[in-house]
Amino acid sequence: MATNARHRSNKGLWGWIIAIGLFLLAKGKWVLALFKIGKFATLASMFVSLGGYALIFGWKFAFAIVYLIFVHEMGHLVAAKLKKIPTSPAIFIPFMGAAIGIDPKKIKDAETEFFVAYGGPLAGLISILPAIGLYLVTQDPYWGLIIQLGALINLFNLFPVSPLDGGRIVTVLSTKIWFIGLLAMIPIIFLSPDPIIILIFIFGIFTWWDRFKDNAKVEIMNYEESVLTKVNEEMKHIAASEPNLCNSEVQGSANIISLKNKLSYRLNEINEYLSADSGSALPVIQEKKRNHLKKLSKEKEILSIMLNKLKSYELSFYENIPINTDLNHAIKENEKKLTKIRAEINRAKTYYKTSAGTKIRALILYLGLAVILALLLVYGMGILESSQLIQ
């Protein structure tokens, strides 16, 4: 019996020697990467998290969880870099995990979102593989802890609720899966009311609701584009019909006076409507009316800017300076806004459109990764259970 205990002790010692050796071999690259990527932010937050976990769970557990979270986040970072998407450094949040910042507007479609989100749990799977090898060599149950913990962290992240990785992965399939994920979380919250799970559930509801309102957002942007196009066409007509108009002649220009009066009349109509009904619309119950008010607010913003420009032309008297210079500048500004609005409309309409082949590949990759992680979770749990029985 003593021989077996000594044998296990020697194997455990060799496991730590191998782990330290691997760390020393890779140390230079990792340290350089940390300083380059995070500018000390990653490293500083990592040590804070490490200390926090160590105070409560001990150093062995702390090193394990920080290592697993770090590799997971590096998976996202590498995936983003491959797609040439800028990111912020990875920042560790004690007892919450870690995160890298990515501007959602830099992600052009759901397929790209899938790629960046999938990189995290895939790297998480790779981070477990060395622990499997070390356990087979040493039979030290510590490596079983890393296997179980790594599988659990990454499997949890695959749950199909945004903002988890799984929620962003399934966007390539259908965002309707988010609602199914939220329903599945309800019994989990009742059985295990963990604050982190509750927080994810709340964020998930807001994300799902925003997606639910996407059609209304596109409708509002279409309305904004229509109003701005009409106003710009009117201004182009003035610039083309009176190429020699000067500021001193503005008061005599029938076209400018007509446009100014038209905008003023419409603006007064909008203001009266908003002042009468702006407080009557309630979320969910009167969503259509809320969207209508948003459309009118956008129109008011556009008309107010254009009207102020026309009034400034009328009040300025600089001899022999063509007003068309100002008009053309305003037209160009409007064209830039229109280009931006049309790009946003196009992105909103095409973001979630993917081919059947892409959906099938994504589903296979998603389910395949989930199954492998689930098997590793069972394997890690088995190692820890068998070690407790031996002791």
Rosetta blueprint (number, residue, H / E / L):
1 M L
2 A H
3 T H
4 N H
5 A H
6 R H
7 H H
8 R H
9 S H
10 N H
11 K H
12 G H
13 L H
14 W H
15 G H
16 W H
17 I H
18 I H
19 A H
20 I H
21 G H
22 L H
23 F H
24 L H
25 L H
26 A H
27 K H
28 G H
29 K H
30 W H
31 V H
32 L H
33 A H
34 L H
35 F H
36 K H
37 I H
38 G H
39 K L
40 F L
41 A H
42 T H
43 L H
44 A H
45 S H
46 M H
47 F H
48 V H
49 S H
50 L H
51 G H
52 G H
53 Y H
54 A H
55 L H
56 I H
57 F H
58 G L
59 W H
60 K H
61 F H
62 A H
63 F H
64 A H
65 I H
66 V H
67 Y H
68 L H
69 I H
70 F H
71 V H
72 H H
73 E H
74 M H
75 G H
76 H H
77 L H
78 V H
79 A H
80 A H
81 K H
82 L H
83 K L
84 K L
85 I L
86 P L
87 T E
88 S L
89 P L
90 A L
91 I E
92 F E
93 I E
94 P L
95 F L
96 M L
97 G E
98 A E
99 A E
100 I L
101 G L
102 I E
103 D L
104 P H
105 K H
106 K H
107 I L
108 K L
109 D L
110 A H
111 E H
112 T H
113 E H
114 F H
115 F H
116 V H
117 A H
118 Y H
119 G H
120 G H
121 P H
122 L H
123 A H
124 G H
125 L H
126 I H
127 S H
128 I H
129 L H
130 P H
131 A H
132 I H
133 G H
134 L H
135 Y H
136 L H
137 V H
138 T H
139 Q L
140 D L
141 P H
142 Y H
143 W H
144 G H
145 L H
146 I H
147 I H
148 Q H
149 L H
150 G H
151 A H
152 L H
153 I H
154 N H
155 L H
156 F H
157 N H
158 L L
159 F L
160 P L
161 V L
162 S L
163 P L
164 L L
165 D H
166 G H
167 G H
168 R H
169 I H
170 V H
171 T H
172 V H
173 L L
174 S L
175 T L
176 K H
177 I H
178 W H
179 F H
180 I H
181 G H
182 L H
183 L H
184 A H
185 M H
186 I H
187 P H
188 I H
189 I H
190 F H
191 L H
192 S L
193 P L
194 D L
195 P H
196 I H
197 I H
198 I H
199 L H
200 I H
201 F H
202 I H
203 F H
204 G H
205 I H
206 F H
207 T H
208 W H
209 W H
210 D H
211 R H
212 F H
213 K L
214 D H
215 N H
216 A H
217 K H
218 V H
219 E H
220 I H
221 M H
222 N H
223 Y H
224 E H
225 E H
226 S H
227 V H
228 L H
229 T H
230 K H
231 V H
232 N H
233 E H
234 E H
235 M H
236 K H
237 H H
238 I H
239 A H
240 A H
241 S H
242 E L
243 P L
244 N L
245 L L
246 C E
247 N H
248 S H
249 E H
250 V H
251 Q H
252 G H
253 S L
254 A H
255 N H
256 I H
257 I H
258 S H
259 L H
260 K H
261 N H
262 K H
263 L H
264 S H
265 Y H
266 R H
267 L H
268 N H
269 E H
270 I H
271 N H
272 E H
273 Y H
274 L H
275 S H
276 A H
277 D H
278 S L
279 G L
280 S L
281 A L
282 L L
283 P L
284 V L
285 I L
286 Q L
287 E H
288 K H
289 K H
290 R H
291 N H
292 H H
293 L H
294 K H
295 K H
296 L H
297 S H
298 K H
299 E H
300 K H
301 E H
302 I H
303 L H
304 S H
305 I H
306 M H
307 L H
308 N H
309 K H
310 L H
311 K H
312 S H
313 Y H
314 E H
315 L H
316 S L
317 F L
318 Y L
319 E L
320 N L
321 I L
322 P E
323 I L
324 N H
325 T H
326 D H
327 L H
328 N H
329 H H
330 A H
331 I H
332 K H
333 E H
334 N H
335 E H
336 K H
337 K H
338 L H
339 T H
340 K H
341 I H
342 R H
343 A H
344 E H
345 I H
346 N H
347 R H
348 A H
349 K H
350 T H
351 Y L
352 Y L
353 K L
354 T L
355 S L
356 A H
357 G H
358 T H
359 K H
360 I H
361 R H
362 A H
363 L H
364 I H
365 L H
366 Y H
367 L H
368 G H
369 L H
370 A H
371 V H
372 I H
373 L H
374 A H
375 L H
376 L H
377 L H
378 V H
379 Y H
380 G H
381 M H
382 G H
383 I H
384 L H
385 E H
386 S H
387 S H
388 Q H
389 L H
390 I H
391 Q L
